[in-house]
Amino acid sequence: MHTRIAMERTTTPRRKQTDDREPAWYCLRSQHKHEHIAAAHLHMLEGVTVFCPRIRFKRATRRGLVWVTEAMFPGYLFARFELSEMHRQVRYAPGVGGIVRFADRYPTIEDGALAQLRDHTGAAEIKELNYELSQGDQVKIVTGIFAGLEAVVTQVLPAKERVKVLMDFLGRQIQAEVERSNVLLEVDHPLAA
């Protein structure tokens, strides 16, 4: 059995190591909720290109619906640099928690993968998620007398910027017409929709 495992190890092709003197894209860990701070400090370093994609979406708060901007990949961002020359400056930049690595190997990211993400986020590196409501959607009412109740959209009234919803209220199912801005589509995570 031991000889079989040893044989498998010797026949498995090894991945080619990238030259750390050539600029390449690396994944960086940021300190908690500091992706934008890390990106700002890395932008100031000469020879470093930064990509920190974010999403903008509506979230229910006590004040009603508010627009929120968060990192698309919480706790991570991407930077292109020469690892051998810039390792120390990048690793110890404010907001950076470290360069993602596996043992002593720093994996690189292909340009094409990040180019696709850049196409979706645009020059501002922000993807705005604006949900269109349709009949049958599960929603939560965030303001008004029905705030906090869950409902199902029965009809979208675009001309009035309102929706008709069906909800349980005081033990009965009732239908009500509410402003479109008073309801939020129920999703587990903004990118899930």
KOLVODREN-500007 format. One record per residue (C-alpha): residue in one letter; z, y, x. Coordinates in Angstrom, 2 decimals, decimal comma. Example, Ala and Ser with C-alpha at 12.3 -4.5 7.8 and 13.67 -1.06 7.14 Angstrom:
PT	A	7,80	-4,50	12,30
PT	S	7,14	-1,06	13,67
//
This chain:
PT	M	0,00	0,00	0,00
PT	H	0,83	2,43	2,80
PT	T	-2,50	1,80	4,51
PT	R	-4,35	2,54	1,27
PT	I	-2,64	5,93	0,90
PT	A	-3,33	6,76	4,55
PT	M	-6,98	5,78	4,07
PT	E	-7,29	8,02	0,99
PT	R	-5,87	10,96	2,93
PT	T	-8,37	10,58	5,74
PT	T	-11,39	10,26	3,43
PT	T	-10,57	13,24	1,23
PT	P	-12,67	16,24	2,36
PT	R	-10,64	19,25	3,41
PT	R	-11,41	22,61	1,86
PT	K	-12,94	25,11	4,22
PT	Q	-10,41	27,74	5,24
PT	T	-11,63	31,29	4,69
PT	D	-11,69	33,65	7,65
PT	D	-8,72	35,99	7,21
PT	R	-10,54	38,68	9,24
PT	E	-13,10	39,12	6,45
PT	P	-12,20	41,17	3,32
PT	A	-11,43	38,89	0,38
PT	W	-9,74	39,12	-3,01
PT	Y	-6,14	37,90	-3,15
PT	C	-3,69	37,57	-6,01
PT	L	-0,47	39,55	-5,56
PT	R	2,86	39,14	-7,32
PT	S	4,41	42,38	-8,46
PT	Q	8,00	43,21	-9,11
PT	H	8,96	42,86	-12,79
PT	K	6,99	45,39	-14,92
PT	H	5,81	47,20	-11,77
PT	E	2,14	46,19	-11,71
PT	H	0,98	49,80	-12,14
PT	I	3,36	51,05	-9,44
PT	A	2,16	48,42	-6,97
PT	A	-1,47	49,28	-7,81
PT	A	-0,87	53,01	-7,26
PT	H	0,69	52,42	-3,82
PT	L	-2,00	49,94	-2,79
PT	H	-4,73	52,46	-3,76
PT	M	-3,33	54,75	-1,05
PT	L	-3,88	52,16	1,69
PT	E	-7,15	52,46	3,58
PT	G	-9,21	49,26	3,47
PT	V	-7,60	47,96	0,26
PT	T	-9,38	47,73	-3,10
PT	V	-7,12	47,13	-6,11
PT	F	-7,82	45,66	-9,54
PT	C	-4,97	45,73	-12,05
PT	P	-6,42	44,91	-15,49
PT	R	-4,39	46,03	-18,52
PT	I	-4,55	45,62	-22,28
PT	R	-3,88	48,26	-24,93
PT	F	-2,81	47,14	-28,38
PT	K	-0,69	48,12	-31,38
PT	R	2,89	46,89	-31,58
PT	A	5,39	47,23	-34,40
PT	T	8,49	49,28	-33,56
PT	R	11,19	51,01	-35,59
PT	R	8,96	54,08	-35,65
PT	G	6,04	52,08	-37,04
PT	L	2,89	51,06	-35,20
PT	V	2,56	52,42	-31,67
PT	W	-0,10	51,89	-29,01
PT	V	1,23	49,96	-26,00
PT	T	-0,42	49,37	-22,62
PT	E	0,67	46,32	-20,63
PT	A	-0,61	44,29	-17,71
PT	M	-3,21	41,70	-18,71
PT	F	-1,51	39,28	-16,29
PT	P	2,19	40,21	-16,36
PT	G	3,62	40,12	-12,86
PT	Y	0,24	39,90	-11,07
PT	L	-2,59	42,08	-9,79
PT	F	-5,53	41,63	-7,42
PT	A	-6,39	43,26	-4,11
PT	R	-9,29	42,98	-1,68
PT	F	-8,40	43,40	1,99
PT	E	-8,52	41,78	5,44
PT	L	-5,52	39,48	5,48
PT	S	-5,09	39,48	9,28
PT	E	-5,13	43,30	9,48
PT	M	-3,41	44,36	6,26
PT	H	-0,98	41,52	5,46
PT	R	2,15	43,46	6,37
PT	Q	1,14	46,77	4,69
PT	V	0,11	45,01	1,47
PT	R	3,08	42,63	1,38
PT	Y	5,64	45,43	1,79
PT	A	3,98	48,09	-0,37
PT	P	6,32	49,45	-3,08
PT	G	6,13	47,37	-6,26
PT	V	4,58	44,34	-4,54
PT	G	6,67	41,15	-4,67
PT	G	4,40	39,13	-2,38
PT	I	0,96	37,66	-1,82
PT	V	0,42	34,43	-3,76
PT	R	0,27	31,51	-1,35
PT	F	0,55	27,75	-1,25
PT	A	2,61	26,68	1,77
PT	D	0,92	28,60	4,63
PT	R	-2,43	29,06	2,85
PT	Y	-3,45	32,25	0,98
PT	P	-6,08	31,30	-1,62
PT	T	-8,89	33,76	-2,23
PT	I	-10,58	34,64	-5,51
PT	E	-14,35	34,66	-5,87
PT	D	-15,96	38,05	-6,43
PT	G	-17,79	36,74	-9,51
PT	A	-14,58	35,83	-11,34
PT	L	-13,17	39,32	-10,98
PT	A	-16,55	40,92	-11,70
PT	Q	-16,51	39,29	-15,15
PT	L	-13,02	40,65	-15,81
PT	R	-14,11	44,09	-14,62
PT	D	-17,04	44,03	-17,04
PT	H	-14,62	43,49	-19,95
PT	T	-12,13	46,18	-18,90
PT	G	-14,53	48,88	-17,74
PT	A	-13,87	51,58	-15,15
PT	A	-10,44	52,39	-16,60
PT	E	-9,38	48,73	-16,16
PT	I	-8,08	48,70	-19,74
PT	K	-9,23	46,40	-22,55
PT	E	-8,37	47,86	-25,94
PT	L	-7,56	45,24	-28,55
PT	N	-8,18	46,59	-32,02
PT	Y	-7,87	43,96	-34,71
PT	E	-10,03	44,14	-37,78
PT	L	-8,26	42,80	-40,84
PT	S	-10,01	40,38	-43,16
PT	Q	-9,13	38,50	-46,32
PT	G	-6,60	35,72	-45,67
PT	D	-5,02	37,28	-42,55
PT	Q	-1,25	36,95	-42,13
PT	V	0,24	40,43	-41,59
PT	K	3,62	42,08	-41,24
PT	I	4,34	45,35	-42,99
PT	V	5,83	47,72	-40,41
PT	T	6,61	50,92	-42,35
PT	G	7,36	52,03	-45,88
PT	I	9,49	50,40	-48,57
PT	F	8,19	46,90	-47,74
PT	A	8,84	47,21	-43,96
PT	G	9,64	43,88	-42,34
PT	L	8,03	41,73	-45,03
PT	E	5,26	39,28	-44,25
PT	A	2,19	39,21	-46,46
PT	V	-1,34	37,86	-46,80
PT	V	-4,33	40,21	-47,06
PT	T	-6,14	39,62	-50,35
PT	Q	-8,64	42,47	-50,12
PT	V	-9,71	45,07	-47,54
PT	L	-10,47	48,50	-49,01
PT	P	-12,35	50,26	-46,17
PT	A	-13,18	53,45	-48,08
PT	K	-9,50	54,11	-48,75
PT	E	-8,24	52,81	-45,35
PT	R	-5,96	50,52	-47,36
PT	V	-5,50	46,79	-47,94
PT	K	-4,23	44,75	-50,85
PT	V	-1,60	42,22	-49,85
PT	L	0,23	39,38	-51,55
PT	M	3,90	38,97	-50,64
PT	D	7,17	37,48	-51,78
PT	F	9,47	40,22	-53,02
PT	L	12,79	39,57	-54,79
PT	G	11,85	35,95	-55,46
PT	R	8,45	36,73	-56,95
PT	Q	4,95	36,99	-55,58
PT	I	3,60	40,49	-56,01
PT	Q	0,39	42,20	-55,00
PT	A	0,55	45,68	-53,51
PT	E	-1,84	48,17	-51,99
PT	V	-0,68	49,59	-48,65
PT	E	-2,17	51,79	-45,95
PT	R	-4,07	49,92	-43,25
PT	S	-1,92	51,61	-40,58
PT	N	1,25	50,15	-42,16
PT	V	0,33	46,51	-41,45
PT	L	0,07	44,57	-38,21
PT	L	-1,86	41,35	-37,77
PT	E	0,55	38,50	-36,95
PT	V	-0,38	37,06	-33,54
PT	D	1,78	35,30	-30,95
PT	H	0,28	37,31	-28,10
PT	P	-2,26	40,15	-28,12
PT	L	-4,79	38,05	-26,17
PT	A	-4,46	35,16	-28,64
PT	A	-6,46	37,02	-31,29
//
